[in-house]
Amino acid sequence: MTLDEKLSFVSAQVDPKGLGEAGYIPGVPRLGIPELRLTDGPAGVRVNHHATALPAPVTLASTWDPRLARDYGQVIGRDGRALDQDVQLAPMTNIIRVPQGGRNFETFSEDPLVSSHMVANEITGIQSQGLIATVKHYAENNQEDDRMGVDVNVDAQTMHEIELPAFQAAVQAGVGALMCSYNSVNGKHGCGNDDLLNGILKTQWAFRGWVMSDWGATHATTDLVAGLDQDMFTAGLQPDPYFQGALKQAITDGSIPVAALDDAVARILGQMERFGLLDGAAEHRPARDPKGGAKVAQRVAESGAVLLKNAGGALPLTASDNRIAIIGPSAKTPKVGGGGSSSVTPDAATSPLDAITRRAGARASITYAAGGDTTGVALPLADSPLGSDGTLTLPAGAYKTARSTITVPATGDYIFTVNAPGSYGSVTVDGAKVADTAYGTVSASAHLTAGTHTIDLFATVLQGAPATLRFTWVTPDMVTAARNQAVAVAKKVRTPIVFAYDDLTEGTDRTGLSLPFSQDELISAVADANPNTIVVLNTGSSITMPWLSKVKAVLDTYYPGENGAEATARLLYGDVNPSGKLTQTFPTSASATPVAGDPKAYPGVDHQETYKEGIFVGYRWYDKTGTTPLFPFGYGLSYTSFAYGDLRVRASHGGLTVSFTLKNTGHRDGQEVAQVYVGAGPNVTEPQAVRKLAGYEKVFLHAGQTRTVSVRVDAQQLRYWDTRTGSWRMATGTRGVWVGGSSRDLPLHAATAVSAR
């Protein structure tokens, strides 16, 4: 290859076909090397075409089912190949450290074992179809606020025990590519971090794939020497890419060895060869299977939904629930997924209102009330560049900025909505950014005083086709009117079902843990009017629930994908028994979390952030401090009940085999996620969790059935990271073993001796 040909592999280019993917590498036609297309995202394939919109990855993780993770990956893999893509920019496996995290829905868990199992199996599924998977964002990309500037200061034990295990599991599963992160780690940018990239990833873990930057995360040509193989960015929008002219000059003058470039290109070509792309695989692609993808999407939605409350057996619905009110915007306009790079255009998406109406049958009376409004009306700007409906259409590659004023009629909370398919849009009021989104729709509230305010709009088209953006707002009067209508409807029915949602998205964290857009007030008002209220959550992460004691039942479906409505109806009516369990702790308030109370811990001060909680992330912190959560890690109810008994623990191949009986004591078939936790070792001086998840199994039992379950605890789950030696060591001595249905419901306990062998 010539030097220019080599350089073409390590820097983003513009795709002449404009398929809407995130990245493009032109290949070398002279040598028969094909193009390489890279596409988002974690919940499906995001291009200028319909694809299977799968439930959010956090929903997948809540199934606790590695087999479903493989199926999930297979759908992405087939869709990606069929839509002319070669690399999927997924899965994401950063640990959920911050409850407010804007991308918590795109990842799996606060626990490294659950994350490891999910990421490895999803990668296996994706790559089984010939699509190269990309694990991201390496490492410690645990928040969106200041993600491009924050320097994460984290000790070695915490990094090795909490964040890195899932990335190592991805490498062991054979992932073809890895994306490094925007943030810095211990003083070095994620994409120029020699310790992480060359030291741990490529040397200790023997990673054979290639490392690409997150889009625009490269900081210097020398990042190539530090372990970065490919500089990715939105082609055409970066004036002087680091791995183009600047890198060519550095190699020519000898300041960067050509061997570093050769290694990077060889890594990319090695994976292209491994996946058959150098042998014609790019020319032989499967057809999409939309029906098969929809079936998997629905299975994941059904298996990952978590029943959080069910007082008095309010669910499942029965024939007596024949007068039902369906309330909430997301009941009529389905909440399929989150925003940002995970946004997918589904083949179809039924509304929960329609799905429940069909399932209820002709004898039931179904009434709908919006209860809220996040669409509203066009922003009433002076000298507005927007159409009468709030729209703005731009050609491919174009951008527009506009400054104007807006007159606020009365002091209160105003909801701003930006709809930006295939594009990016933002609204800034009086210098403070209120709402912004890429590739999707986002709504956000701002408290404004009556009078005139300065407003700035920004819009740009990110994909290779024209796009129409829409900018709207909802006034407090509109919100109040919609709430009053919902209350009036709720009073006239037997069972109100309120659908509540949020708009998590890449690029920004939540400012709190409450439901946005006055939905807490809506739920409380409806429940005051009718105590039979049921709540369905279409939310991306943990929320607080000030209305919890007022409602009969709460079903959390997260962002349930294109078949989420069908899944929700089946769950509500008991056609499917809920079996999901939380993979993150739900706190009682934003002040009762591991990162609360100290801005140096989150979101950081002067771009410096310290993981002061150490290894005590998520449930580990709640156990250590004795803090009671709203709902604990591993929690989830069923329409049946289970009993544990006869615990036995024995040493096995360096680890443990934990056996116990599990009985379905109810009258319905169901599945239980049986969880095994292991306590601290008495001979360890490093910090240790009170107990940590060490193994689990999802078990199906018929009503009345009893089964003996054996869960393997791998030896690695008994080790800790010794900071003195910089290596893993067995935590020997007598250690506790607990078994049960959540981290706070562990009826079985035993002690066992762990030796160094």
Secondary structure, DSSP 8 states (H G I E B T S, - for coil): --HHHHHTTSB----TT--S-SEEE--BGGGTB--EEEE--TTS--SSS-------HHHHHHTT-HHHHHHHHHHHHHHHHHTT--EE---B------TT-TTGGGS--SSHHHHHHHHHHHHHHHHHTT-EEEEEEETT---STTTTT-EEE--HHHIIIIIHHHHHHHHHTT-SEEEE-SSEETTEEGGG-HIIIIIIIIIIS---SEEEE-TT----GGGGTTT--BB---TTS-SS-TTTHHHHHHHHTTSS-HHHHHHHHHHHHHHHHHTTTTTTGGG------HHHHHHHHHHHHHHH-EEEEEGGG--S--TT--EEEEESHHHHTT----SGGG----S----HHHHHHHHH-TTSEEEEE----SS-EE--BTT--S-TTSEEEE-TT-EEEEEEEEEESSSEEEEEEEEEEEEEEEEEETTEEEEEEEEEEEEEEEEE-SEEEEEEEEEEE-SSS-EEEEEEEE-HHHHHHHHHHHHHHHTTSSEEEEEEE---BTTB--SSSS-STTHHHHHHHHHHH-TT-EEEEE-SS----TTGGG-SEEEE--S--TTHHHHHHHHHTTSS------SS-B-SSTTSSTTTT-TTTTT-BTTEEE-TTTT--THHHHHHHT---SB-TT--B-SS-EEEEEEEEEEETTEEEEEEEEEE-SSS-EEEEEEEEEE--TT--S---SEEEEEEEEEEE-TT-EEEEEEEE-GGGGEEEETTTTEEEE--EEEEEEEESBTTB--EEEEEEE---
